[in-house]
Amino acid sequence: MPNVLAFIEQRNGQIKRASLESLSKGAELAKGGKAIAVLIGSDVKELAEGLGKYGATKVVVFENAQLACYAPTAFAKLLAKTVKEESASVALLASTAMGKDLAPRLGARLGAAVVSDAIDLKEENGTLVAKRYAYSGKAIATVALESDVKVFSIRPNSFPVNDAHSGVAEVVVSDYNPETADLRDVVKEIVAAAGKLDVAEADIVVSGGRGLRDPNADGKQNWENLERLAQVLGGAVGASRAVVDAHWRPHSEQVGQTGKVVSPKLYIACGISGAVQHLAGMTSSKVIVAINKDKDAPIFQVADYGIVGTAEEVLPQLIEEFKKVVSHN
């Protein structure tokens, strides 16, 4: 396999786990070629030194104070530049909000075909083949690209992180200085809830739907219990679109076609009926547990385990049982 490039997304000096998944997969695909990691930002050079253990053979760093926040034009330009200079034939990005925006921009600059939200990527008979969900998760499409350079955005939690490589990556710091045109669009600030896990990166997600009722009225205890369950499990809290539209939970927690796509090891859906738009965002979860008082709710059709009951009945029991399990581990 020829050279593979992986974009390393970071925020406030912290590398996104999903990017390390992409780099680990890139190192696996590169085999005899090079696995090139690209870091863009302000004061990010020190992050480059640890990427060798994830399989990077070379790390290209673009460091400038004006790149502290995401600038789509500049980031796409720098990635395209590196792909060409390193003769990379494959570019991998995490399918985060940034990655979803950046992948098609990179593809346009390179004249490359793009596969978004890939859940599998491997070489078959000399051809790189990707799999992704289609028709809101009802089917899996197998895609092979014919362009010279191929761009893939990888759905988080689709591949394991491999930090067992013993090599030391070569670090190259560029003297790039952004032009005015490169900074015409810049994300000025990204505000995240303090101390909360990103639902797209969590190994465990506990999601609530309209069945938990209004947290400002008779559903307050249900949502508090949902948060307690997530805390006991060390997971993140998610929500359906109906809940977000009702302003019960922030948009950053929304799971589904118009929210975030998640692939945790465990997904617990409580009071969520299972609309196709929600299923599109979570059906790739490794294990799905559904809690709903309606035994005929569509969510049970995709669940590995189903509990018929109300949030008031089930959540307190789950909290107590999981506390016992966690305390013994």
Buried (B, 14 or more C-beta within 10 A) or exposed (E): BBBBBBBBBBBEEEBBBBBBBBBBBBBBBBEEBBBBBBBBBBEBBEBBEBBBBBBBBBBBBBBBEEBBBBBBBBBBBBBBBBBEEBEBBBBBBBBBBBBBBBBBBBBEBBEBBBBBBBBBBEEEEEEBBBBBBBEBBEEEEEBEBEEEBBBBBBBBBBBEBBBEBEEEBBBEBBEBEBEEEBBEEBEEEEEEEEEBBBBBBBBBBBBBBBBBBBBEEEBEBBBEBBBBBBEBBEBBBBBBBBBBBBEBBBEBBBBBBBBBBBBBEBBBBBBBBBBBBBBBBBBBBEEBBBBBBEEEBBBBEBBEEBBBBBBBEBBBEBBEEBBEEEEEE
